[in-house]
Amino acid sequence: MPLPAVLLIFRFMSLNCIEEPIFTTTICTGQATLSLPALYSALMRDDVEDMPAVRPHQRQALHAFLVQVGALALLEGTTTDPSLDASVWTHLLRALTYKFTHDEPWSLIVEDLSKPGFLQPPIPEGTVAPLREREQTPDSLDILVTSKNHDVKAQRMAIATPEHWFYALLTLQTTQGYLGAGNYGISRMNGGYASRPFVGLAPSNRLGARVRRDINRLLQARREVLDENSGFAAVNGIGLVWLEPWDGVSAIAPKQLDPFYVEVCRRVRLIRENARIVALRGRSQAARIAFPKNTNGVTGDPWTPVDQRETIAKVLTVDGGGFHYKRVADLLDPQQYKAALLQQWRQADGTLDHSLVLTATAREQGGTDGFHERRIVVPTSALPFLGTRAHALASLVKERIQDAATIRARVLLTALYVLFQRAPDELKFPHAACETKAAPFLAAFDGGVDRNFFDALFDELAAPDGTAKRTARRQWIYTLKELAVLQLEAAKGATPRSGIRRYQAEGAAEDAIEFGFRKHFSMEMTHD
């Protein structure tokens, strides 16, 4: 059976990302396939509108790679101007790997095992025999593991391009966690079953603007990062971890690393079989980077908030609940979390609207618990509250969360109890059957709060004076009431339609909404 044309063209390619156009992009003038230096140049011009081959869960890994490598390259080239053309980026990237004259560290397939391939450390044994596992498709190499194979089907990419392998390898090596004996995870997470979360500000929805902003911030804040993470090497540290030989036993100490290091966590080698790419991978006896266990993932990752609520700090771990509004609220509170470097706004970022981008692939023992992404538009007037005025933002957030909790527990839940118990003379609290019936309506109320929370919050922050702020607060409280009424109406439709006490119970439940609302929010509803 003849090979598809899309595979035949790779038979003799070196798959060198520096020289060959691998990356499919949509730019201002149409479709283009770019080399890595040309991609950097296009991003710096903000010409890239999309990279359609990147899967959603791979976007942040690619973004982090481009930023970290871009910053390392500019530091190596002793320049802080990322606005460079492709030829200059070619020189800068090669300067990072000057010991390898044939661009081996930037090539997906390198036959000489004593030299690195892209994100593939040299193999000192000189044989691929220790790499006993074979992956025929890039999606089987990737980090997504589902127990029932229904979220994202495995091994679908039978006809895959080098670009697909690039992204799968990148996501594996820079975001994967522990997956059983010999399969160690990355250093930038709080334990093997955690995840590497990414929280950062984006100046627009375009890829290039965010990459350029983050590179600039890393360069500007390098001294700050070193001061806060004194265990790293200030000069001559290892930035590209895959350049170092790895026998699966040895480990790299943090003091050997540059603070912007790009790591690898697995022994992997891509090989060519006829015109196809196949991944060989093996196990290791130790993690590649030997951070002490009590580091808890606190490695200076510029996208990762640090949990400060307990005696020992640890980086954020995201579970299957994703980035619901309460979790985001916690992340914005400097008393609970130290904000990630790239999450913070500074004057140099400009005053156009930004988005707070939160991304994580939640993990659990034996698999993944969903990919989670949230983008929250932050208007210009609210940007300082993600910087020097973070404490003021946290205070307002707590107040609004308490508003929602009061409506939920003291107003809506009471009304639902009245409805389900058919307006008794005396309500029974707690009541297991009522709790079960109420659960879906309370969950729907929570979802409504989540959808409205940040837009309403920023409306109050943007209010020009005290009167306008009080008006914004009243609007928020009325929004909560409307959400409660909406769920009560939904609950009416889910209750039996017959019975002499039905109308009495519905009327009493409506009265309970009004009574509870006035009881708990009478002061806030007072007009000026």
N, C-alpha and C positions, 0 to 999 in steps of 0.2 A: 504493500500500500504506500503510495508516494506521500512524502511529508508535505504539510501545508506550506504555502509560499511564505507565510509570516515566520515560519521556523527556518526555512531554507536559507534566508538571508543572514542568519546568525551563525551559519556553519563555520565561517572563517573570521568572524569578528573577534577582536580582543576584548570587546565590551569594556573599554576604557572610558570612564565617565568624563575624563578631562578632554579627550579628543573627539569622542563620538556622540552624535545626537541621540540621547536615550530618553529624555524627558518630554512627554507629550504635554503641550500647553495650549491654552487659548489666550492669545494676546490681542492687543488693540487692532492689529491688522488682519487677524484671522488665526488659523491653526499653524503651529510651529513645533518642531521637535528640536530640542536644544541639548547641548552638552552642559555639564555642571557649571563651568565658568560662564557660559552664555546665559544659563538660568539665573545665576547671581546677578549678572549685569541687567537682565530684564527685570528682575525683582527690584533692584535698586532704582530703576527708572519707573517703577510701579506700572509696568506694562502688562503684567500677568493677571489675567482675569480668572483663570481656572487651570487646574491640573487634573483633568478628568479621570486619569488612571488611579489616582489616590483614593483608597477606600476611606470612609469616614473615620474609622478608628485609627487610621494611619496618619491623619493630617497633622496632629500635634507632634508626633514623633518626627515627622519630616521637618516641621517648623523648628523644633528644638535643635535638630541636627544642623539645619542651615544657619541658625543663629550662633550656636556654639562653634562650629567650624569656621564660620565667617569671622567671628571675633578672634579666634586663635590665629587665623590667617593674617588678619590686619595687624595683630600684635607682632607676629613673626616678621611681617614686612615693615614694621615700625611706621605704620600710617594709621590714622584714625578716620580716614575718609572712605566710607563704603561706596561712594558714588563713582564707581570705576567701570571701565569697559571690559569686555570679555578677555582681551589679551592680558590685561593687568591681573585679573582674577586668576587666569591660568598660571601666571608667575607666582602669585601669592599661595595658591594651593600646592603647587609643586615645591615651594620653599618649606612647607610643612613636612614634606616627605622627601627631602633633598637626598637622602641616602639611597633612594631607590630610583635609578635613572630611567626606568621604563614604565613609570607610573603604576607599578604593581599595587600599591595601596588603594588606588582608585579604579582598579579593574575587577570586574566580577569574577573572572576566571583567571587564575594564575597557576600554571602547571608546576612551577618550581616551589615545592612545599617549604623550602627554607625562607621564602619571602611571603609577605602578607598579601592577601587579596583584600578587596573592600570589605571591611568589618569581619575579616577572617584572619586571625593571628597565624604567624608562621608555625609550622608543626615540627618541633625539634627532632622527633623520632624519624622523620624523613619518609613516612609512609602513612597512608590514610587508613591503614588497618584498624587503628583504635576507633575510627569513626564508623561504627557498625550500623547505624540507622540510616535509612534512605528515604528521602522525601522527593516525590516525583513532581509535585506542584507547589507553587509558592504559598498558596493558602494553607497547605498542610504544615508548612514551616512557621506560619504566622502564630500570633499569640492567642487567637480566639479558640477556646475549647468549650464545646457544649455537650452536655451529657446525652442529649437526645438528637443532636445533629439537626435541629430545626431552626435555630436562630439565624445562623449563617452556614449554609451547606459546606462541608469540607471537601477538598480535592475536586473542585469544579474547574480550576484553571488548567485544563489539559493543554490548551494552546496559549501559553503565557509568553510575554515578551521579557527581555532583560529588565525593563522598568518595573514589572510586577515583582520580579525577584529582588530588585533593589529595595522596594518598599517593605516587602515581607521580611527580608533580612534585617533591615533597619529597625522595624518594629519589634522583632524578636530580641535583638541584641541590646536595645536601649530601654525596653519597657517590660520585659518578661520577668515573672517571679519564679518561685520555687515550684517544681513539678515532680517531686519524688527524688529518690536517692540519685545523686550524680547530676541532677538537673537544677543547678543553682540559679538564683535570680540576680537582678541588678542590685547595686548598692544604694541607689536613690529611692528606697522605699522602706517602710517600717515593717520589716519582717517578710518572710517568704510568701505568705498568703495575702499580703497587702497589695497595693498598686502604686504606680507612679502617677500622681495627679498633676494636672497642669492648670494653673490659674494665672491669667495675665490680662493686661489691658491691650486692646487693639484700636489704633487710631481710625480705622475704617474697616469695611468688609473686604478690602482688597489685600491680597497676600503680601505684596511687596512692601506696603506701608508698614505692616506689622513687623516683618523681618528686619527692615531697616531700623525701625524704632528700637527693637530689642537688641540688635547689635550695638547700636549707639549707647544704649543704657548699660550694657555689660562693660563696654570700654570705659565709660565714665565712672562706673562704680567698682572697678577692679580693686582699687585700694581698699574700699569699704568691705568687699567680699573677703579679701585676704585678712583684714583685721578681725573680722567676725569668724573666720575659719582658719585659724592660725596653723592648723596641721598640714596645710597644703604647701607645695613648693612655690615660692614667689617668682623664681626664675628657673628656666630649664626643666620644668616639670613635664610629665607625660601628658600630652593633650589628647592624642589619638591612641587609645589603649590598644587597638588592634595591630599596631606596628610592633608590639613586643611579642617575642616567641612565647608559646604557652604549651606546656606538656600536660596540663590538666591537674597538676599537683601544686606548682608554685603559685604564689599570690603576690599582688602588687600592694605595697603599703601606701596609705594615704599621703605620707610625706613625699612620695615620689610623684604625685599627681599635680597637674595644673588644676586650679579651681574650676576651670571651664571644661574639664575632661569629658570626652565622649567615650563611653564604655562599651564593652562587649561582655556577655555573660555566658555564652555557650561556645563550645568547640564546633565550628561549622566550616565546611569547605564546599564550594560549588565546583562541579566538574561538568565537562561536556561529554555527552554520549550521543554520537552522531550529531544531529543538529539540535538536540535537546539539552536543557540545563537540568541537572539533578543535584540535590543537596545531600551531602553526607554529614552526619553529625554524631558526636560521641559524648560520653559523660565525663565528668571531672570529679576529682576527689576533694576539691575545695572551691569556694567562690573565687572568681578572678581577682576581686579587690577585697583586701582584708581589713575592713573597718571593724572596730570592736563592736560586739553585739549591742552594748548599751548606747551606741550611736543612734539607734532607732531611726535610721534614714536621714538624719540631720547632716547633710553633706554640702550645704550651700547651694542646692539646686535652685536656680533663680525663678522657677515656676511653682515651687512647692511651699505652701504655708506650713508653719511649725506650730503644733498644738502645745500651748503653754498652761493648760488647765491643771496639770499634775506636777509633781515635784520634778520628774524627769521629762524633759522635752522630747517630743516625737513628731515626725512629719504626719501630715494629714493622710488618713486612709479613707477611701470612699467605698461604701458598700452598695448593695443593690438598690438602696433608696435614692441614689444619685444626688443631684444638687437641688434638693427641695429648698424652699425659701428659708426655713429655719437653719439649715446647714450653711447656706450662703450668708445668712445673718451672723452666724457664729464666726465665719471667716472674716467678716468685716469688723469684728470687735477686737481691737488690739489687746484687750485684757485676756482674751481667750486664745487668739492665734497671732503669731507674728506674721505679718503679711509677707508674701513672696516678693522678692525684689521687683519683678516685672509686673506685679499686681498693683504697684504703687504709682500714683500720678505725680509728675514733677512739671514745673513750669516749662522745661525744655520740650515736653511732649506736645505743647500747643493747646489751644482752647477749643478745637472742634470737638463735636460729640465723639465719644469713644464707646467701645463695648467691652464689658467685662466677660471674658471667655473662660469657661470652666469645663475641663475635659478629664475623663478618667475611664478606664476599662476596669470595672470592679471585678475582683477575683474572689474565689472561694476554693476550698480544698477540692482538688480534682477538676476544676474548670473555671469558667468565667461567669460573672453574674451581670452581664449586660454592659454595653457601651453607653456612657452618659455624657451628654454635652449640653451646656446651657450658655446662651448669649444674652446678656442684659445690657440694653442701651443705657449709657450714662450721659445725660445731657451736660453741656458745658458748665452750667451753674453748679452741678453736683460734683464735678471733678476734684475740687479741693478736699472733699470729704473722703476721697480715696488716697489722700496724701496727709498733709499736716493736720487736717481737721477730722481725722478718723474717730476720735473719741466722741465728738459731737454727733456723728452719724450713728455710732453704736448706741448712744443714749436714746435717740429717736427710734431706732430699730427695735430696741427692747420694749419701748412703750407701745409700738404698733403690734408687736407679737402678743403682748399682754391683752390688747384690745381684741384680737382675733380669738385668743384662748377664752376670754370672758364670754364673748358671743357664743362660742362653740359649746362651752360647758355649762354656762349659767342661763343661756337663752334658748339656743336651738335644742340642746339635749332635753331640757325641761319640757319644751313644747312637744317633742317627740314622745316623751314619757306620757304626757297628758293624752296624746292621740292614741298611742298603743294600749294604754290602760283604760281607754274609753271615759276620760274625764271623771275619775273617781273622786270621792269626797276627800280622800287623803292619798297622795302619791306614795308609791313604794320605791324607795331608793336604798340600796341598789336593787336592780331587778335583772336577772340574767337573760331572760327572754327578750326584754326590751333592749338590753345592750346589744344583743345579736341583731335584732331588727334595725336598730339605729346605726350600726356600724357603716353600712354603705352610704348612708346620707351624710354622716359626719365626714367620711372620706371624700365625698364629692364636695362638701363645704371646704375642706382643706385644699382641694384642687383649685377651687375658685379663688381662695385667698392667695394661693401660690401664683396664679395668673395675674392678679391685680397688685400684688404687694409692692413690687419695685417701682412700677410706674407711678402709683399713688405716693410712695415715699419720696420720689424725686420731685413730684409736684409740690410737696410741702417744702422741701429743701430749696426749691427755686422761687418760692413765694417772696415778694419784695419787702414785706413788712409783717408786723404782728397780726394785723387784721386778716391779711391774706393767708397767713399760716394757720390761723384758727379756722378759717373757711375751708382750707385744704384738709384739716383734721376732721372737721364735721363731715366732709364729703367721704372721707375714708370710713368713718363709723357708719354712715348710711349705706355705703357699699357693703359692709359686713352684714348689716341688717338685711339688705336685699338678698344677699347670698343665703342667709338663714331662711328667709321667707320662701325662696326658690326651692330649698331642700324640703321644707315642710310641705309645699305643694306636691313635690315628687312623692313624698311619703304618703300623702292622702291617696294618691293614685295606686299605691302598692298595698293599701289596706283593703279588707273585705268591703264590698259595696253595699251589703245589706246590713240590717240591724237598726233597731229603733234609736239607738244612742249615737249613730254615726254622725249626724249633723251637729249634735250637741258636742261630741268629742272634737270635731273639726273646729267649731267655733271657739271652744275652750282652748285649743292649741294655738289658734291665732291670737287669742287674748293673752296667752302665756308669752308669746313673742313680744307683744307690745308692752306688757307689764315688765318683763325682764329687761327689755331695752331701756325703758324709762328709769327703772330702778338703778341700773348700773351706769348709765351714761347721761343722767339728767344734767350734770354740771357742764359736760362737753357740748350739750345741745343748746345751752343758753346763748341767745344771740347777744351781740355787742350792743 
